[in-house]
Amino acid sequence: MRLLHIVGRKNHGKTALMLELIEEFSRRGLRVGSIKHSSHAHDLDQPGKDSYRHRQAGANPAAIITSELIGVYRAREPGDDFYSRLEPLFDDCDLVLVEGHLEHSGPKIEVWRASVGGSCLAAEVKDIIAVVSDDALPLTVPVWPRRGVPLIADRILAFFAQ
């Protein structure tokens, strides 16, 4: 599974870039998967709903199927390699974009805006391969202009082609 993390501090534009890249890659005929990582503990299901009650009774995994979607809830074990567990679901994807998960090893692109503040993570995090920003930054990694989503997409594909 070809994973690329889109990382950055809060409110620097990770979600906006994710959406634009998904649209750009899809327009090019690529199949793109996405994963949203959250470091906060919260229940994804709704208490009181049948699927929630199934999980509370011990079902693992528990799934819900509607006319348009399939949702699967699976408990995580400490130290669980969840990307490996998810891999079969993304087998037919050309690329999987992960929003967040700075701590996971693998290539990352940081979104950074001076107007929001905070230091640029690329100075501290070794596996950030580029920073997407319209601000001047004294970095050793490339800085790609935020306005250039097609160019960013080209560079991501070139990275995975090497």
C-alpha positions as CSV (number, residue, x, y, z in Angstrom):
1,M,0.0,0.0,0.0
2,R,1.5,3.3,-1.1
3,L,0.8,5.6,1.9
4,L,1.5,9.3,1.9
5,H,0.8,11.3,5.1
6,I,-0.4,14.9,4.9
7,V,0.7,16.4,8.1
8,G,0.9,19.8,9.8
9,R,-0.2,21.8,12.8
10,K,-3.8,22.5,13.5
11,N,-5.6,24.9,11.0
12,H,-2.7,24.9,8.5
13,G,-4.9,23.4,5.8
14,K,-4.3,19.6,5.8
15,T,-8.0,18.8,5.1
16,A,-8.2,21.3,2.3
17,L,-5.1,20.0,0.6
18,M,-6.2,16.4,1.1
19,L,-9.5,17.1,-0.7
20,E,-7.9,19.0,-3.6
21,L,-5.3,16.2,-4.1
22,I,-8.0,13.5,-4.0
23,E,-10.0,15.4,-6.6
24,E,-6.8,16.0,-8.8
25,F,-5.7,12.3,-8.7
26,S,-9.3,11.2,-9.3
27,R,-9.5,13.5,-12.3
28,R,-6.4,11.8,-13.7
29,G,-8.0,8.5,-13.4
30,L,-6.2,7.2,-10.3
31,R,-8.0,5.4,-7.6
32,V,-7.2,7.2,-4.3
33,G,-8.0,5.9,-0.8
34,S,-8.0,8.1,2.2
35,I,-7.5,7.6,5.9
36,K,-8.2,10.2,8.6
37,H,-6.0,9.6,11.7
38,S,-7.1,11.1,15.0
39,S,-5.0,11.0,18.1
40,H,-8.1,11.6,20.2
41,A,-10.1,8.7,21.7
42,H,-13.7,8.9,20.6
43,D,-16.4,6.5,19.6
44,L,-17.1,6.4,15.8
45,D,-20.4,4.7,16.3
46,Q,-23.5,6.2,18.1
47,P,-24.4,4.9,21.5
48,G,-27.8,3.2,21.5
49,K,-27.7,2.3,17.8
50,D,-27.9,-1.4,17.0
51,S,-24.4,-1.5,15.6
52,Y,-23.0,0.0,18.8
53,R,-25.0,-2.5,20.8
54,H,-23.5,-5.3,18.8
55,R,-20.0,-4.1,19.6
56,Q,-20.9,-3.7,23.3
57,A,-22.1,-7.3,23.3
58,G,-18.7,-8.5,22.0
59,A,-18.9,-8.5,18.2
60,N,-15.4,-7.7,16.7
61,P,-15.6,-6.8,13.9
62,A,-19.1,-5.4,13.7
63,A,-20.4,-4.0,10.4
64,I,-23.2,-1.9,9.2
65,I,-24.4,-2.0,5.6
66,T,-26.8,0.6,4.0
67,S,-27.9,1.0,0.5
68,E,-24.9,3.2,-0.2
69,L,-22.2,2.5,2.4
70,I,-20.4,-0.2,4.4
71,G,-19.0,0.6,7.7
72,V,-16.8,-1.8,9.7
73,Y,-15.9,-1.3,13.4
74,R,-13.0,-3.2,14.7
75,A,-11.4,-2.8,18.1
76,R,-7.7,-1.8,18.2
77,E,-5.2,-3.7,20.3
78,P,-2.3,-1.9,21.8
79,G,0.6,-2.0,19.4
80,D,-1.7,-3.1,16.6
81,D,-0.3,-2.6,13.1
82,F,-3.6,-1.2,11.8
83,Y,-2.3,-0.1,8.4
84,S,-1.5,-3.8,7.7
85,R,-5.1,-4.7,8.8
86,L,-6.5,-2.0,6.5
87,E,-4.4,-2.9,3.5
88,P,-6.8,-5.5,2.0
89,L,-9.4,-2.7,1.8
90,F,-7.1,-0.5,-0.2
91,D,-5.6,-3.2,-2.5
92,D,-7.1,-1.6,-5.7
93,C,-5.9,1.9,-4.8
94,D,-3.0,3.6,-6.7
95,L,-2.3,5.8,-3.7
96,V,-3.6,6.2,-0.1
97,L,-3.5,9.6,1.5
98,V,-3.5,9.7,5.3
99,E,-4.5,12.9,7.0
100,G,-2.2,13.2,10.0
101,H,-0.4,10.5,11.9
102,L,2.9,12.3,12.3
103,E,4.3,9.6,14.5
104,H,3.9,6.8,11.9
105,S,7.0,6.1,9.8
106,G,6.7,6.8,6.1
107,P,6.8,9.7,3.6
108,K,5.0,12.9,4.7
109,I,4.2,16.2,3.2
110,E,3.7,19.1,5.6
111,V,1.2,21.9,5.1
112,W,2.4,25.1,6.7
113,R,1.2,28.7,6.7
114,A,3.1,31.5,8.5
115,S,-0.2,33.4,9.1
116,V,-1.4,30.6,11.4
117,G,1.8,30.5,13.4
118,G,3.8,27.7,15.0
119,S,7.1,26.2,13.9
120,C,7.5,24.2,10.8
121,L,7.6,20.5,11.6
122,A,10.0,19.7,8.7
123,A,12.9,21.1,10.8
124,E,12.3,18.3,13.4
125,V,10.7,15.4,11.5
126,K,13.0,13.4,9.3
127,D,10.5,11.7,7.0
128,I,8.9,14.9,5.7
129,I,9.8,14.9,2.0
130,A,8.4,18.4,1.2
131,V,6.5,21.3,2.7
132,V,3.5,22.8,0.9
133,S,3.5,26.6,1.6
134,D,3.4,29.9,-0.1
135,D,5.7,31.3,2.6
136,A,9.5,31.5,2.3
137,L,11.1,28.9,4.5
138,P,14.8,28.1,5.2
139,L,14.6,24.3,4.9
140,T,16.6,21.6,3.3
141,V,13.5,19.8,2.0
142,P,11.7,21.2,-1.1
143,V,8.9,23.8,-0.6
144,W,6.1,23.4,-3.1
145,P,3.7,26.3,-3.7
146,R,0.3,25.7,-2.2
147,R,-1.5,27.2,-5.2
148,G,-0.1,24.5,-7.5
149,V,-2.1,21.4,-6.7
150,P,-1.4,19.8,-10.2
151,L,2.3,20.4,-9.6
152,I,2.1,18.9,-6.1
153,A,0.3,15.9,-7.6
154,D,3.0,15.5,-10.2
155,R,5.7,15.6,-7.6
156,I,4.0,13.1,-5.4
157,L,3.7,10.7,-8.4
158,A,7.3,11.3,-9.3
159,F,8.3,10.5,-5.7
160,F,6.5,7.1,-5.8
161,A,7.9,6.4,-9.3
162,Q,11.5,6.4,-8.0
